[in-house]
Amino acid sequence: MALRPLLLTWLALMVLLAATIGATFLPIGQWRQLINLTIAFAKAALIVWLFMKLRTEGPLVRLMAATAGMLLLIMATMIVADYHFRPDPFTRGGPPPVSPLATRTVRP
């Protein structure tokens, strides 16, 4: 592998790392997570494209990689939706449930 693509990828990864660190300190509220996830996706795409040699593979391998990425995105979306819409037992349903074993008294 030639040295130039490796150096350009390393430089792009360092720029994205600086962008991640910079976005961490920005006062942008909830958007910080979305920005950092987008930067992380860009880093992963660079690594997959160059170091896993996806750019030199055939269309079937690229299709499988895109399918895996889409399934991962769908799964992450479902996890975020589940976390967002699940009721919080500490604020909406009273005290947290107590195990029946925790209320037993042990007799000597």
Backbone bond lengths (Angstrom), bond angles and torsions (degrees), N, CA, C in turn:
res aa  C-N    CA-C-N  psi(-1)  N-CA   C-N-CA  omega(-1)  CA-C   N-CA-C  phi
1 M - - - 1.451 - - 1.526 108.33 -
2 A 1.306 115.77 139.44 1.455 120.71 -178.85 1.528 110.71 -70.46
3 L 1.306 115.10 156.99 1.456 120.84 -176.52 1.531 112.13 -77.35
4 R 1.315 117.46 -31.71 1.469 120.47 -175.96 1.534 113.40 -61.15
5 P 1.354 119.84 -48.58 1.479 118.25 178.64 1.532 112.25 -62.54
6 L 1.325 116.93 -33.44 1.463 119.52 178.95 1.527 111.04 -66.74
7 L 1.321 115.80 -43.23 1.462 119.21 179.30 1.526 111.97 -67.60
8 L 1.330 116.84 -39.35 1.461 119.53 177.78 1.531 111.73 -65.75
9 T 1.321 115.96 -38.49 1.466 119.28 177.18 1.518 110.51 -67.05
10 W 1.320 117.10 -42.04 1.463 120.48 177.85 1.529 110.53 -61.34
11 L 1.327 115.99 -42.82 1.467 120.02 179.02 1.537 110.74 -63.81
12 A 1.331 116.53 -42.75 1.471 119.60 178.47 1.522 110.81 -63.95
13 L 1.333 117.62 -39.46 1.465 120.37 178.02 1.533 111.07 -65.60
14 M 1.318 117.68 -36.78 1.466 120.30 177.96 1.536 111.22 -68.64
15 V 1.340 116.30 -38.13 1.467 119.78 176.99 1.529 109.86 -65.16
16 L 1.331 116.94 -41.95 1.459 120.04 178.37 1.525 111.60 -67.31
17 L 1.332 117.35 -33.70 1.458 120.48 175.20 1.528 110.53 -64.37
18 A 1.324 116.71 -43.52 1.463 120.40 177.23 1.529 110.72 -63.82
19 A 1.333 116.90 -36.72 1.462 119.89 177.85 1.529 110.95 -66.78
20 T 1.323 116.97 -37.04 1.465 120.41 177.23 1.522 110.76 -64.62
21 I 1.311 116.09 -45.52 1.467 119.91 179.50 1.526 110.05 -65.19
22 G 1.315 117.13 -41.68 1.458 120.40 178.44 1.522 112.43 -64.40
23 A 1.332 117.03 -39.96 1.467 120.27 -179.85 1.525 111.59 -68.63
24 T 1.306 117.21 -24.43 1.460 120.47 179.43 1.519 111.25 -65.54
25 F 1.307 117.02 -33.42 1.456 120.89 -175.89 1.523 113.75 -95.96
26 L 1.323 118.47 0.69 1.460 121.01 178.34 1.527 110.38 -77.38
27 P 1.313 118.15 138.66 1.470 120.54 178.03 1.529 111.28 -84.30
28 I 1.319 117.59 69.52 1.466 120.91 -175.60 1.521 112.73 -115.43
29 G 1.311 117.67 7.97 1.456 121.38 174.53 1.514 113.16 69.37
30 Q 1.331 115.21 -131.59 1.463 121.75 -174.58 1.527 113.04 -70.75
31 W 1.323 117.92 -17.74 1.467 120.42 -179.51 1.522 112.52 -68.53
32 R 1.320 116.53 -18.37 1.460 120.89 -178.92 1.532 111.02 -58.46
33 Q 1.320 116.93 -41.04 1.459 120.62 -179.25 1.525 111.21 -64.36
34 L 1.322 116.21 -44.44 1.461 119.52 -179.92 1.523 111.29 -64.41
35 I 1.317 117.25 -41.14 1.465 120.71 178.94 1.523 110.70 -64.12
36 N 1.337 117.01 -45.24 1.460 119.71 -179.93 1.522 112.09 -66.59
37 L 1.330 118.34 -35.18 1.463 120.21 176.22 1.528 111.47 -68.36
38 T 1.317 116.82 -36.52 1.463 120.27 177.07 1.525 110.97 -65.40
39 I 1.319 116.14 -41.23 1.467 119.90 177.92 1.525 110.11 -65.90
40 A 1.326 117.10 -40.78 1.470 120.44 177.95 1.526 111.16 -63.33
41 F 1.326 117.09 -38.39 1.463 120.77 176.52 1.528 110.73 -63.21
42 A 1.321 117.02 -40.31 1.466 120.54 178.61 1.529 110.92 -65.02
43 K 1.330 116.99 -40.31 1.469 120.08 177.43 1.526 110.79 -62.72
44 A 1.332 115.78 -45.57 1.465 119.45 179.98 1.528 111.12 -63.47
45 A 1.329 116.90 -38.83 1.464 120.07 179.11 1.527 111.23 -64.42
46 L 1.323 117.31 -39.67 1.470 120.07 176.76 1.522 111.49 -61.72
47 I 1.310 116.46 -44.45 1.462 120.38 -178.08 1.520 110.97 -67.13
48 V 1.333 117.06 -42.76 1.466 120.44 179.18 1.524 110.25 -65.12
49 W 1.313 116.32 -42.10 1.464 120.03 -176.03 1.525 112.12 -67.06
50 L 1.332 117.60 -40.10 1.461 119.08 -175.11 1.526 112.87 -95.53
51 F 1.334 117.18 -54.25 1.454 119.64 -170.79 1.520 113.53 -80.51
52 M 1.319 117.97 -25.05 1.459 119.75 174.40 1.532 110.83 -93.31
53 K 1.326 115.23 4.82 1.467 123.81 174.44 1.523 112.81 56.00
54 L 1.316 116.09 39.44 1.454 120.60 179.20 1.525 111.06 -70.64
55 R 1.320 117.34 -25.89 1.473 119.57 -178.62 1.525 112.43 -71.12
56 T 1.333 117.47 -20.58 1.466 119.82 179.84 1.523 112.48 -101.15
57 E 1.320 117.82 -1.76 1.469 120.95 -179.21 1.521 110.31 -82.02
58 G 1.317 114.39 167.84 1.455 120.81 179.48 1.521 111.99 -78.29
59 P 1.319 115.54 175.84 1.461 119.40 -176.44 1.533 113.66 -66.77
60 L 1.320 118.12 -30.21 1.461 119.68 -179.29 1.528 111.35 -67.95
61 V 1.328 117.29 -40.33 1.460 120.70 178.29 1.529 109.72 -67.57
62 R 1.310 116.97 -39.69 1.471 120.15 176.90 1.528 111.31 -63.48
63 L 1.328 116.24 -39.46 1.461 120.28 177.93 1.531 110.55 -63.48
64 M 1.320 117.28 -42.51 1.467 120.62 178.81 1.532 111.28 -65.18
65 A 1.323 116.89 -38.94 1.465 120.25 177.77 1.531 110.27 -66.22
66 A 1.316 117.36 -41.09 1.466 120.84 177.85 1.525 110.71 -65.89
67 T 1.328 117.48 -38.21 1.461 121.10 177.68 1.524 110.80 -64.31
68 A 1.320 116.79 -44.06 1.466 120.11 178.01 1.523 110.72 -62.46
69 G 1.323 117.38 -40.85 1.455 120.69 177.87 1.517 112.48 -64.26
70 M 1.322 116.95 -41.01 1.463 120.39 178.87 1.527 111.12 -66.60
71 L 1.334 117.14 -40.74 1.467 119.60 177.67 1.531 110.91 -64.49
72 L 1.302 116.81 -37.74 1.460 119.95 176.76 1.523 110.98 -65.47
73 L 1.316 116.82 -39.57 1.463 121.10 177.42 1.531 111.29 -65.16
74 I 1.324 116.99 -41.67 1.466 120.85 177.75 1.523 110.56 -63.45
75 M 1.330 116.57 -43.45 1.457 120.12 179.76 1.531 110.97 -63.93
76 A 1.309 117.65 -42.50 1.465 120.70 178.91 1.525 110.61 -64.68
77 T 1.328 117.30 -38.60 1.456 120.74 177.49 1.520 111.23 -63.77
78 M 1.314 117.47 -40.64 1.462 120.69 178.82 1.526 111.63 -67.81
79 I 1.314 117.52 -36.02 1.462 120.50 177.81 1.526 110.21 -66.43
80 V 1.324 116.59 -43.24 1.469 119.92 178.95 1.524 110.28 -64.93
81 A 1.323 117.48 -40.98 1.466 120.52 178.45 1.529 110.81 -64.56
82 D 1.326 117.20 -41.20 1.459 120.51 178.44 1.523 110.75 -63.08
83 Y 1.299 116.40 -43.46 1.463 120.07 179.30 1.524 111.34 -65.11
84 H 1.331 116.09 -38.79 1.462 119.97 -176.77 1.528 112.72 -72.05
85 F 1.319 117.95 -40.03 1.456 121.18 -173.38 1.529 114.14 -95.53
86 R 1.315 118.94 -6.18 1.456 120.65 178.61 1.523 109.16 -75.06
87 P 1.346 117.63 133.71 1.465 118.71 -179.55 1.526 111.29 -68.21
88 D 1.300 114.50 144.09 1.459 120.89 179.09 1.525 108.29 -89.72
89 P 1.320 118.89 117.66 1.465 119.77 -175.98 1.525 112.76 -67.89
90 F 1.298 118.56 -21.00 1.462 120.64 -177.57 1.527 112.75 -79.63
91 T 1.336 117.78 -24.04 1.454 119.28 -177.13 1.522 113.18 -114.68
92 R 1.311 119.21 -26.58 1.457 120.36 -174.04 1.523 114.08 -108.80
93 G 1.303 118.11 -22.80 1.452 118.66 -173.08 1.511 114.04 -119.71
94 G 1.295 117.66 17.99 1.456 119.11 -178.87 1.514 111.14 87.32
95 P 1.308 116.85 -156.58 1.459 119.85 -177.37 1.522 111.22 -70.67
96 P 1.312 117.28 158.81 1.459 119.90 179.61 1.517 110.36 -66.75
97 P 1.332 116.72 153.03 1.460 118.98 -179.69 1.529 111.18 -65.11
98 V 1.327 114.22 144.26 1.461 120.43 -179.58 1.516 108.07 -107.01
99 S 1.299 115.87 136.12 1.447 121.01 178.83 1.524 109.78 -68.86
100 P 1.339 118.18 140.80 1.459 119.68 177.21 1.527 112.34 -61.68
101 L 1.297 116.40 -27.51 1.470 119.10 179.65 1.526 111.37 -71.74
102 A 1.330 117.43 -24.60 1.457 120.35 -177.85 1.533 111.34 -76.73
103 T 1.335 117.81 -21.09 1.460 120.33 -177.86 1.523 113.01 -94.35
104 R 1.295 118.81 -6.69 1.459 121.76 178.75 1.510 111.51 -71.72
105 T 1.279 114.27 146.10 1.471 118.40 173.28 1.522 107.97 -105.29
106 V 1.280 113.84 138.35 1.469 119.92 -179.41 1.524 107.94 -94.77
107 R 1.329 115.16 125.69 1.450 119.69 179.16 1.515 109.89 -92.84
108 P 1.324 116.19 135.07 1.474 117.84 179.51 1.502 113.07 -75.25
